[in-house]
Amino acid sequence: MTSRSLKRRWLRTKMALSQTIDHILDINRRRKALSAAPDYAKSQEAIEEELKVLNRIADQQARLLRKYEMNMAQSNS
């Protein structure tokens, strides 16, 4: 993989991770406001499931980011 394409993948992954984290934070803010809702239990389950998926995605993106950083460090050496 060329250095340029590696940097591009790294940048895209970093942007995707940032968006995923922003979405997780937005859901957490929404969850606080939702605690006063009458159908709290039902909506709580949906939010928890969405957070599980987003956390897995963020974890995978973070691992991929570390891999790209290691590859870039090795190619610079």
N, C-alpha and C positions, 0 to 999 in steps of 0.2 A: 504494500500500500504506500502510495507516495505521501510525502510530508504534507502537501497541500490538501489532499483529500482527507487525510487523518485530522488535520486541523479543522476542516469543514465539518466532519462528523462530530468532532469534539464540541464545536460551537453549536451545532444543531441539538446535540444531546443536552448541552448546558441550558439552552433556551427552553427545551421541552421540560427539563427538570424544574426550572424556575416557574414555568406555567403550572406544572403539577402541584408544586408547593403552594402557589398562590390559590389554586383551586381548593386545596386542603384547608388552607386558612379561611377561605370564604365559607366553606361548609361549616367550619367550627363557629364562625360568627353567626351563621344562620341557625345553628343548633341552639345557641344561647337564646336567640329571640323566639325560637320554636317552643321553648319550655312552657310558655303560657298558652299554647294552643290546646284546644279540647281533644284532638286526636293525636296527642303527643306520642303514645306508645307505638302506633302504626308508623308514623313518620320517623320516629327514632330508629326503628329497625332498618328502614330504607337508607337513612343517613349512615348508619353503622356499616352497612354492606358496601355503600359507595366509598366510605373511608378506607375499608379493608382493601378494596381494589386499588384505590389511589396510592395507598401506602406501599403496596406491592410494586406498582409501576414506578414510584419514586425510588424505591430500593434498587430495582433493576437498572434504572437510569443512572443512579449514583455509582453502581458497580461498573457500568459501561464507561462512565466518565473517568473513573480511576484507571480502567484498562487503557483507554486512549491516552491518558496522561503518562502512564508508564511507557507505552509504545513511543510517544513523542520524545520522552526523556532518553530512551534507548537509541532512537534514530539520531538524536542530536549529539550523542556521545561518539 
